[in-house]
Each structure stands twice: as C-alpha cells, then as structure tokens.
Amino acid sequence: MSLEVLWFVLVAVLFIGFFFLEGFDFGVGMSTRLLARNKHEREQILTTIGPFWDANEVWLITAGGALFAAFPSWYATMFSGYYTLFVILLLALIIRGVGIEYSHHAKTDKTKNFWYWLFFIGSLAAPFSVGMLFTSLVRGMPIDANMHLYGSFADFVNIYSLVGGLAVVLLSLVHGLTFIGLRTIGDIHERATSLLNKVYIVLLVGEVIFAILTYLQTDLFDVRPVATPVLLGLTVVATVLGMLYANKGREGYAFTFSGLAVAFVVAMLFIGLFPRVMISSIDPAFNLTIHNAASGHYTLSVMTKVAFTLLPFVLGYQIWSYYVFRQRISPKK
C-alpha cells in the first residue's frame, strides 16, 4: 500500500471516528429540547456526555490536521471553497461548547435556558452543515485546472445536499437517543426509547430517499457498482437491527448498530471518492486525487511514523475515559 493510499484511509477513519463519537454528542444536544421536560432532565441528559464531548471534537481537528499535512491541495481547495459551510460549522461548535460550559454557571433559570437553547441550535446546525458538505463533495463541485473551487449557491444548496444534511441530523439523533438509553435510568430512559421508535421510522425513509438520490445525483454507483449498494444496504440493516435491539432493551447492541449505520454511510462516501478526493463538475481531468493533492514522500513517511507512535496512547486514553465513566446517570433532584 502506498503512503498516499494509507493516508487517505487514515483520513477516512478519522472522519468515521468523528461521526461515530461526535454523532451521539449532537444527538444528545438535540434531545435536550426534544426529550427533556425540565432543567433537571436537561442536566441529566447533558451529564451523559459531560466527560466525553470535548475529546470527541478532537477527531475533527485531527482529521483537518491530517488533511493539511498529507493532502495540502485537498485541504486548500476544500477549506477555501467551502468557507461559508465551515464558518457555520465552526460557529455551531463554538456555541455548543459555550452553551455546555455556561449552563453550569448560570444563576437563573432564564439564563440557563438560554445556554441550553444555544446547545440545541449548535447540535442541530453542526451535523446539518457537515452533511451538506460531504454530500455536495461526492456530487461534484466546479473546480478548475488550478484546483480553485468556484461554487454558486445551487452547487452548495440543492436537493441532494439538503437531504444529506437531514440524513446526518437523523443519524445523529438516533445515535444520541440510543446513547441516552444506554447511559440513563428513569423517565428519560423510557422516553428516549419511545421517541427513538418514531425517529427510526423517519430515518429509514430518509435512508431510502438518500440512496435514490445518490444513484441519480452522483457517479458512486458507476465507479463502485458493488461497494456502494452493499454499504447502503448494510446501513439499512444496521438501522433495523438498532431499532429491534432498542425495543428489546439491549442498549449496548442498539448503540453499536446505530454507530455502524453512521460508519457505513461515511465509508460509502469515501470509497466512492477513491482515488479522487474532490470531484470536478467541470471536467474529470480537473479532479483532485490522492496523487496530485498529496504531500511528498518524505513528509508522508515522517507523518506515518509519528501517527503510529502516538495513536495507541490517544486511543487508550479515550477508551479508558469511557470505561471510567460507564455508570448510568440517575435523575437529578
């Protein structure tokens, strides 16, 4: 395996990790308004991700850093071309963090409610903007021979990107509700399971619509005629199994399958892109690939040694934190 392929795989793994871990954070944030009925229940919900949410966001930062170092042309074209969406994503992540931290220090119910609203809005806007970004990425954008992206409003906002954004929101909400069911006891636990059944139905319909639009709006079925339908099928299967296990009270299995549904979708997008990293809607000759967008061999070699030296420590720390804070959260009085 060449270093370019290795780092493409590592970038894909980092984004899968981000969507898997931060996905349930987003879902928990949305649940503070969709599920909780008072400030005590919101505090119980927020406590489920208290030790984890900031570490989960690091996966996005690491993925962005890996892009910058391993594929600088991909980084430059995407981050400049998608400037507006990245600003929305950044603001959403900022107000989420501010909402979480400031809600703990609010002196009145009114100000606490304000910070919880910011937490909810950020948790909704972040997955929606990321979903729009990735779906428009595989649909293709107007990129010229100099790797400059000049997109109009319709290139960013169209039926496929909007459905993609909503799909990521629904996946995150399901993942978050499942996590709440795994980490709580009491009324919140029962209500999360009840709401989960309703959201699962909407998600299944959304996945079918997303699969149809993927066939009509992208070339993923042409370039990956086996992998694309298989991964979309596995997404639906994982969703159904997650719903069945949630109804049986097997929250651990339900959470695993809701996470797999997220992972299968992201993997499908990256496998469909490969060896491209950005698709030009102007001319396929202008596509950015792992070859013309990558750093030199020496840079990739040094990065590989550093990454595989530090990665076990990072993963070990995060796994240990989930083990330490594994107890269920009881209702607050």
Summary of the structure (lengths in Angstrom):
residues: 333
radius of gyration: 20.0
end to end distance: 56.1
largest distance: 62.6
contacts: 1155
relative contact order: 0.15
helix: 78%
strand: 3%
